[in-house]
Each structure stands twice: as C-alpha cells, then as structure tokens.
Amino acid sequence: MKRDISYIEKIYCAVRGIEPESLHTRTRKRDTVEARQVIMKLAEDYGNSIGSSADYFNLDRTTGIHARKHADNLTDTDKCLREEVDIMRFILDSEDTYRSWLYGNKTRKIYFKAVEI
C-alpha cells in the first residue's frame, strides 16, 4: 500500500520527537541525517521512488540512493533503530487498527500529539 512521504514524515517525527522542519534544512547533524535516511527508506518500501523521496527533501537522486544504502546498513547493525523502523512499519501497516487504538484511549494521544490523521 502506497503511503505519502509527508505522512511517513509526520509519524516518524512524532515517534522520534523531532521537528519536521529540521529535516528540510541543509544540516548534516547525525540525528537529522539519520531521520531523513530512514524516512526515505520507508518511503521507498511503501511505494515511492527514490527520486521522489529525494525531491521531497530537496536532495539529488544519487543522494537518495546513498541514503537508502546507508539506512539499510544502519538497520542491520543498530538494534534500537531497527526496532524504531519495525514500530513505524507496524503503524503504517495497520492504520485502521492504529486509529482505533489511538482514539480508543484519550491518554494515548499524548504520545502521538503531533500526528494529524
């Protein structure tokens, strides 16, 4: 199922607690770069091309290819990041279940308060 890159970005930023605007800057800070790379990886996994995800972040297509390879390497070696990606896939794969879970208990909204569904 194809997911919009902006939707993946909103969910990922809410889970990681970072500002989406920071991902569109030209900074090379590790946290920001990793977040961009993982979002681009997830975007490709959910039906978007590498070129379109690179364009979304105002990057070159070859940078998108490098980001995909680097994100694959990171998820293979970093257990915490792999778990985050698994959580993201769970949320993205089960949107209807997620919505019912989110709105079923008002206290759960605190964790995902930045996400507009």
Secondary structure, 3 states (H helix, E strand, C coil): CCCCHHHHHHHHHHHHCCCHHHHHCCCCCHHHHHHHHHHHHHHHHCCCCHHHHHHHCCCCHHHHHHHHHHHHHHHHHCHHHHHHHHHHHHHHHCHHHHHHHHHHCHHHHHCCCCCCC
